[in-house]
Amino acid sequence: MKDLVDRYLAAVERRLPKEQAKDIVAELREAISAKVEAKEAARGRQADAEEVAALLKEFGHPAVVAARYSGHEYLIGPQLYPWFWEAQRTGVGLVLAIGFIVLGVRALREDAPISFVGRGIGNVLEGAVFAFGVLTAVFVVMERTKADLKLAARWSPKTLPQDHIRKPRSLFESVFTLAFDIIFILWWVRVIDFPNDVPGRGNSMELHFAEAWAQVYAPILVLALVTAAVHVSDIVHPAWSRLRAIVSILGHAGGLAVLWVLFRAGPLVSVTAAAEEGERAAELAETINGLFAPALGVIGLFWAIGLGVEVWRMIQSVRPRRTPSVGAAA
């Protein structure tokens, strides 16, 4: 029950001005605790989770409560605003993600990719603005038809994100990580190509993957697809969830397994060159392969830390609360 109240207050605080957030949240906590204590006194027992959820629903959606304190007026009414923002996050985020992915893929095939991207960014942003306008118009219609009453009736405090475990992903982070995921996948399956010439050597030397990568080709593709799916989920539902944590744990474990296979595989790259530069190519290949061992170690360390963090978050999510009641906790 305390967890439910904490999640509710965290969701409100996230939407408040920072200079007022602490005071407002303290005031809300006191008001909620007083109502819970009153109900417990009337019933002669501690309030259960269903009763606390019903009480929080009476207070209103966190975005609606935060809007009441902000004093701003909205084209979309405060009862509909929470769903308006979620729809904008999803719609505009997907438009941006798709636009930048398409732009990046097309730029790789241009002679001057940087200037091409500079010219194309405006088109992507125009698409995002158009999507924002369409969704706003849809919600204005919903406001006039009182659709907010139906949405408010369906809302439940139990759906609130567990902000105390992990803050929701930002739209910016989710969109751009997804764009990089898709570009990597397209490159990995050889839909697009990057130059593999050794810098400063013109076309005389080229880098190539060694045979060791063949045995981890499929696992890396699967991990990349799962990572992209997680980032799509972050756009639609940016809050932490147990399912996402389980997928992340499996992904980190799979990544560590791939690193271990590569670490034990031996040479990971080869350098091809003209006959007269064969000795230099061999030296360059040896140098690059020598750098792979510490690089794989550093990546493995970060992934092991990420795995530990996700396991810890999972433990936090299932750990029972010691506080016997909301009123006592306050």
KACORMO-V915595 format. One record per run of one state. SS is the DSSP state (hx for helix, st for strand, lp for the rest). FROM is the first residue (numbers start at 1). LEN is the number of residues. If there is no record, write none. Layout:
BEGIN
SS|FROM|LEN + SS|FROM|LEN
END
This chain:
BEGIN
lp|1|1 + hx|2|12 + lp|14|4 + hx|18|26 + lp|44|5 + hx|49|11 + lp|60|2 + hx|62|9 + lp|71|7 + hx|78|30 + lp|108|5 + hx|113|32 + lp|145|2 + hx|147|8 + lp|155|2 + hx|157|3 + lp|160|11 + hx|171|18 + lp|189|8 + st|197|1 + lp|198|7 + st|205|5 + lp|210|1 + hx|211|26 + lp|237|5 + hx|242|24 + lp|266|3 + st|269|5 + lp|274|1 + hx|275|44 + lp|319|7 + hx|326|4 + lp|330|1
END
